[in-house]
């Protein structure tokens, strides 16, 4: 995981992430899955649900791409938080 992160190998990172609760949460709250799909459609290398939900995040290659998508997602989200690695 750390090596993939250092190399910015986002495809590998996305393949390593798995949340056991995601299937249950998206079954009960389909909007969580819709947000994940939208983030990916909007150019995220991958998206995932964090913890037990309902937080969903997308990983983008640069700040500009993330900010552009965040602006378009505001109607669907309560709040957008920026995290830089």
C-alpha positions as a printed NumPy array, in Angstrom:
array([[  0.   ,   0.   ,   0.   ],
       [  2.727,   2.488,   0.984],
       [  4.772,   1.762,  -2.136],
       [  1.759,   2.307,  -4.362],
       [  1.031,   5.557,  -2.562],
       [  4.605,   6.839,  -2.957],
       [  4.578,   5.907,  -6.662],
       [  1.132,   7.509,  -7.035],
       [ -0.082,   4.209,  -8.466],
       [ -3.737,   5.061,  -8.004],
       [ -5.01 ,   2.049,  -9.928],
       [ -3.302,  -0.304,  -7.474],
       [ -4.485,   1.725,  -4.494],
       [ -8.065,   1.569,  -5.734],
       [ -7.808,  -2.203,  -6.159],
       [ -6.492,  -2.59 ,  -2.592],
       [ -9.316,  -0.681,  -0.922],
       [-12.325,  -2.642,   0.209],
       [-15.025,  -1.735,   2.696],
       [-17.142,  -4.638,   3.97 ],
       [-19.976,  -2.299,   4.92 ],
       [-20.248,  -0.627,   1.532],
       [-22.562,  -3.227,   0.003],
       [-24.927,  -3.043,   2.981],
       [-24.947,   0.764,   3.052],
       [-25.427,   1.185,  -0.695],
       [-28.246,  -1.363,  -0.59 ],
       [-30.09 ,   0.704,   1.991],
       [-28.939,   4.134,   0.765],
       [-28.455,   3.945,  -3.015],
       [-27.302,   7.581,  -3.124],
       [-23.944,   6.47 ,  -1.663],
       [-23.336,   4.258,  -4.702],
       [-24.59 ,   7.008,  -7.02 ],
       [-22.071,   9.467,  -5.581],
       [-19.248,   6.926,  -5.978],
       [-20.179,   6.334,  -9.608],
       [-20.454,  10.069, -10.28 ],
       [-17.   ,  10.756,  -8.815],
       [-15.483,   8.054, -11.005],
       [-17.382,   9.304, -14.057],
       [-16.05 ,  12.786, -13.28 ],
       [-12.46 ,  11.553, -13.505],
       [-11.544,  10.13 , -10.086],
       [ -8.918,   7.402, -10.249],
       [-11.16 ,   5.613,  -7.762],
       [-13.83 ,   6.382,  -5.211],
       [-14.839,   4.599,  -2.031],
       [-16.999,   4.844,   1.041],
       [-15.1  ,   5.683,   4.195],
       [-15.804,   3.838,   7.432],
       [-19.437,   2.931,   8.052],
       [-20.613,   5.744,   5.777],
       [-22.017,   8.008,   4.597],
       [-18.7  ,   9.668,   3.723],
       [-17.581,   9.021,   0.148],
       [-14.307,  10.207,  -1.361],
       [-12.687,  10.36 ,  -4.779],
       [ -8.973,  10.439,  -5.554],
       [ -7.849,  12.845,  -8.278],
       [ -4.422,  13.425,  -9.782],
       [ -4.354,  17.147,  -9.18 ],
       [ -6.047,  19.872,  -7.212],
       [ -7.606,  21.585, -10.237],
       [ -9.456,  18.439, -11.332],
       [-10.702,  17.815,  -7.796],
       [-11.881,  21.401,  -7.364],
       [-13.752,  21.335, -10.671],
       [-15.625,  18.188,  -9.663],
       [-16.255,  19.473,  -6.132],
       [-17.994,  22.502,  -7.592],
       [-20.274,  20.28 ,  -9.674],
       [-20.999,  17.925,  -6.764],
       [-22.143,  20.551,  -4.258],
       [-25.803,  19.889,  -5.061],
       [-25.337,  16.263,  -4.012],
       [-23.149,  16.684,  -0.972],
       [-23.366,  18.44 ,   2.348],
       [-19.711,  19.4  ,   2.349],
       [-16.558,  18.945,   0.274],
       [-13.264,  18.597,   2.163],
       [ -9.871,  18.823,   0.504],
       [ -7.133,  16.414,   1.568],
       [ -3.712,  16.562,  -0.072],
       [ -1.181,  13.731,  -0.057]])
